[in-house]
């Protein structure tokens, strides 16, 4: 049960950081110049029950990359 609680805590912290980053980006979006969009931009959270860890995976593709 402690493993589940720890994983839940990790997930909550990771989710909070993602929301905080999104809010910070949104706050500056009104004054920033328009940015080119990526064709593919995905973010995955993977909870590994065997090892009890949380992984963060991203897939980003833009041609050509101008800003990340």
For each residue, the residues with C-beta under 8 A, 3 or more apart:
1: 4 5
2: 5 6
3: 6 7 52
4: 1 7 8
5: 1 2 8 9
6: 2 3 9 10 52
7: 3 4 10 11 47 52 53 54
8: 4 5 11 12
9: 5 6 12 13
10: 6 7 13 14 53 54
11: 7 8 14 15 45 47 54
12: 8 9 15 16
13: 9 10 16 17
14: 10 11 17 18 45 54 56
15: 11 12 18 19
16: 12 13 19 20
17: 13 14 20 21
18: 14 15 21 22 43
19: 15 16 22 23
20: 16 17 23 24
21: 17 18 24 25
22: 18 19 25 26
23: 19 20 26 27
24: 20 21 27 28
25: 21 22 28 29
26: 22 23 29
27: 23 24 30
28: 24 25 31 32
29: 25 26 32
30: 27
31: 28
32: 28 29 35
33:
34:
35: 32 66 67
36: 62 66 67
37: 41 62
38: 41 60 61 62
39: 61 62 63
40: 59 60 61 62
41: 37 38 59 60 61
42: 58 59 60
43: 18 56 57 58
44: 56 57 58 59
45: 11 14 54 55 56 57
46: 54 55 56 57
47: 7 11 54 55
48: 51 52 53 54 55
49: 52
50:
51: 48
52: 3 6 7 48 49
53: 7 10 48
54: 7 10 11 14 45 46 47 48
55: 45 46 47 48
56: 14 43 44 45 46
57: 43 44 45 46
58: 42 43 44
59: 40 41 42 44
60: 38 40 41 42 68
61: 38 39 40 41
62: 36 37 38 39 40 65 66
63: 39
64:
65: 62 68
66: 35 36 62
67: 35 36
68: 60 65
